[in-house]
Amino acid sequence: MLKEYSDISHIKINFNYAWGDVDFQKTTENIIFRVIEETVTNSLRHGHATEIWIDCTSNDSLYILSIHNNGKSESNIKPGYGITQMKERLAIINGTVEFDGKKGFTTIVKFPKVGV
């Protein structure tokens, strides 16, 4: 998916995967895929970004997905359909999402390692 977006839109996508050899349930895989898809789409459509950084990290109890772009900053974030869907999907896996509209736009997703 990331290569396809990069090829079509000419956006540079930097991907750092540090979750190891984890075997997520199908539901979790689908939710993470949709979050990345929505965030990359928003980076292009609303932020007019030219570069995106996706980092998959973790700590002792959480998986952390951080997606940052160099596009337009937005301090007044108004959740539309996409962000609302993202929050609802993440709730299924007890996940949360935060947004930071300073210096581009950052989406930070956290979900527990237990029960994934």
N, C-alpha and C positions, 0 to 999 in steps of 0.2 A: 504494500500500500504506500509506504513512504517513498519508494523509488518512483512509483507511478505519479504521485503528487509532484515530486521534484522534477520529473521529466516533462510533465504537462505544463506546470506553472513556472518552471525555471527558478524555483525557490531552493535555497541551500538548506538541507536538513541534516543536522548533526545528531547522531543517535548513540547514546552511551547506555549499555545494558549491563547492570551489575546485580541482577536478581539470582544469578546462578542457574542451576538446573532444576527449576521449580516446575511442577506439573499442576497447573491451575485447573479447577473444575471448568467445564465448558461455559457455564454462565459467567464466571469471573473473566475468562478469556474474552468473551464477547463484550462485556462491559468495558474492559480496558481498551479493546479495539475501538469501540464506539467513542470513548472519551478522546482518544488520540485523533480519530477521524474528525470529530466535531471541532477540536481545538485547532488542528491544522487548517481546516476549512475556514474557521473564524479568523485565523492569522492572515489568511489571504484576503478573504472577503471584507472584513471590517478593519483589520490592522494594516493592510497593504504591506505586509512584511516581506523582506527579501531573504531572511535567514531565521531558522528555528532550531532550538536546542532542546532535545528530549533526553532526560536523565531518569533512568530506572534504578533507584537506590533503595536501601532498606536500613532499618536499625533492628534491635532485638525483637520488637513486637509488630512493626509496621513495614509494609511495602510503600514506597514513596515514588510517585510519578510526577516529575516537574517538567513542564513544557513552557519554554520562554521564547518570545519572538522579539525582533528588533523593529516591529511596526509601530503604528500610532499608539501613544499612551492614552489611557482613558481612566480618569479618576472617578467618574460617575457611571458605575457599571449597572446597567439595567437588564436584569435577567429576562431573556426572551425564551422562545420555545426550546432552543438548543441547550442553553444553560439549565433550564428547568428540567429537561429530560436527563441531562447529565447528573444532576443532583438526585433525581428519583432513581436512576439506575444504580448509582453508587450506594444508595441507602440499602439496596438489596444485599450487598456484600458488606454492610456496616462501614462503608467508606464515607469520606468527607472530601469536599473540594473547597479551595480558597482561591481567590483571584487577587492579583496585584497589578494595577494598571499604571504603575510608574516605570519609566524607562523601558518602553515597549509594553508587553503584556505577559504576565506569568500566570499559569494555572498549576496549582499544587494539589495533587490527589494523594490521600493516605487511606490505606485499608489494612485491616489486621491480618497477620500471618496465620493466626489460629482460625480454623474452620474454612480456609480458602480452598 
